[in-house]
Structure formats: structure tokens, C-alpha cells
């Protein structure tokens, strides 16, 4: 995994706001058991490309891992709005399902 991370870091060095690289690096850190580093990259991605629909499901799940359910809930809700605007109803449905695991109110 470290070799993949190194390659992704090189890509990011050439293009600091590359959405795919930021997302992939976050996933690598998650796989390495380093949720705080993963969070750093997810949040950077959210700042630089808030329309990156795939971010929100994974960031929400990371917040659950970090025992931050309120942040997860807000992330899922934000992601649902992003997915709706993008016309990505599959992502919307996945985000809503994840949201319902921690929030039983069906207000969306």
C-alpha cells in the first residue's frame, strides 16, 4: 500500500487539488488504519471540490468510525443535496440509506 500512496502523493505534488488523488489518498490512509490523516484529505477535497459526490458517503462513514455521528449525519445530508443537484440518484439513495442508519427521521 505504501507504494500506491507514494505514487498518489507524487500526483498530488504536481496537481495539489486533484480530486481523484485527494480521494484516493484518503482511502489509502483509511486502509492503513490512519483515520486522522484520511480525514485531513477528505476535508481538503471537500474544500476544493464540494461537488465530488463520492466524497460524502466515505467521509460520513469515517465520521462514524471516529465516533462523530453528528458530523456524519451532516455530511450525509450535504452529500444528498450535492447528489440531487448532480442528478446522481444512485448516490443519493446510498447516502440516504447511510443517513437512516443514524437518523430515523425521514425528513428528506
FIROKE-952703 format. One record per residue (C-alpha): residue in one letter; y negated, x negated, z. Coordinates in pm, whole numbers, plus 50000, padded with zeros to 5 digits. Last residue first. Layout:
<rs>
AYXZ
...
</rs>
This chain:
<rs>
X485685356750312
X485565372450659
X489315373650724
X489155364351089
X492355346251189
X490735312151191
X492995281751237
X495835288350991
X493505312050803
X491385282550695
X494385264950542
X495225296050343
X491585299650239
X491525263550121
X494695268649919
X493335300749765
X490005284749673
X491845255049522
X493805278949298
X490655299149228
X488855269649075
X485865287048916
X483615257749010
X481335280549213
X484385295249390
X485775260449459
X482495248849610
X482265280349824
X485875276149939
X485205239650014
X482335248850243
X484575273050427
X487375247550453
X484975221150583
X483515244950841
X487005253050967
X488005216550979
X484845207551172
X485625234951424
X489255223251442
X488405187451542
X491715174951681
X491615143251466
X494685155551275
X492905188951224
X489855170051095
X492145151950852
X493465185350727
X489895196650662
X489105164450476
X492205169450262
X491375205250170
X487715197250115
X487995166949890
X489865183149605
X486755202949503
X484535173149424
X481295193149405
X479765175249704
X479785142649505
X477775115349679
X477605129750029
X481105144750027
X482495112249889
X480875092450169
X482325117450416
X485805113050270
X485405075250284
X484405074250651
X487075099750741
X489785077650593
X488505048550800
X488745069951113
X492165083251013
X493825048950999
X497565056450982
X498185036350664
X498765068350468
X495415081550585
X493785048950481
X495325052350136
X494135088550109
X490565077950192
X490805050449931
X491995075549673
X489095099049742
X486495071449725
X488085057349408
X488185091549242
X484575098749328
X483195065649205
X480035061749416
X480125024249463
X481025016349098
X481934979749057
X482784975049424
X484575008549422
X486924996149152
X487564964649354
X488214985449665
X490735005949466
X492584974249368
X492654962349729
X493904996049847
X496704995049592
X497684960349709
X497594971450073
X500005000050000
</rs>
